[in-house]
Amino acid sequence: MKTALITGVTGQDGAYLSQLLLDKGYKVHGLIRRSSHAEAHLRRLEWLGIQNDVTYEDGNILDVSAMSRIIREIKPDEVYNLAAQSFVKASWQQPLLTSQVTAIGVNNILEAVRLEAPEARFYQASSSEMYGLIQEPQQSEATPFYPRSPYAVAKLFGHWMTVNYRESFGMHTSSGILFNHESPLRGLEFVTRKVTDAAARIKLGLASELPMGNLDATRDWGHARDYVRAMWLMLQQESGDDYVVATGRTVSVRDLCRVAFEQVGLNYEDYVKLDAAFLRPAEVDVLLGDPAKAKAKLGWTPEVTFEQLIAEMVEADLERHSARRA
Ligand code: GDP
């Protein structure tokens, strides 16, 4: 039986990855940050019905001594670092916290793995936001980076540390440059879930409008369940590497609104209002990934289309709000 440690286990990807690894017979340990509302944080694992199947470890990626102790104790075969301050907009308001968690946190875990379990395989959750002001129309592993937010700068540090630990210490480390990936478990601060939740509430008469930022931005959106499979595949290869994980199709925020509202039989133009509060100091206008390497080397292809993804999210939000009302 293999043992995995997942940081960020209470997040969207942590929940889906736990489910995947449990299904494969892994013993899954999840890092939990001590807080007064820890139970609320297990809601994504509960949604998947696996909250009692994960072993929780108290710790924090900011505390390298705690990370070393945990890794020494559980001797993981695989470590997945999904923990981060992951919301781009918040990174302008909390740039230093974002750097501590999203950049230095990666180095802390890499050090703990190097010292306590150097044979363990390591996955770093890198991000398409690192491409920022895009240098090529379609972004691959060879495309130069141009980060456009404190979040993206921090992720770039984590990415290069992961590459450096591989090249300097011969460790099996992989960086997954994942384009936006969503699901019914996505946080409400992200645009897909904000829109599917609003479409559901408006349909049920619980809201009357949807304040939005830049509708012209486009993203390459996939389903988180597909993307965690790519993470696992990276760690099953003979050596670590960097991979873009994307669908190869980009859709505007405007079309996201259109598709989500169509799902409940409404026209988004009747409800969406521009609200400058949701604009950003610097925008990433377009992201479009080239998943050719992941396809060729990992045999990975996404199974869920954008329309299926949004339909699943709207359905889940309709169910949640209907249940709350009943
Ligand atoms: P990101 O790509 O990691 O920043 O993911 P988000 O889901 O937070 O944002 C995706 C895109 O949607 C960005 O270009 C945002 O500027 C744009 N957007 C437009 N309106 C909104 C909004 O109300 N909320 C969020 N989160 N994003 C918005």
Residues whose N, C-alpha, C, O or C-beta is under 5 A from the ligand:
A	BS01	GDP	V88 E189 F190 V191 T192 P211 M212 G213 N214 L215 A217 V253 F278 V284
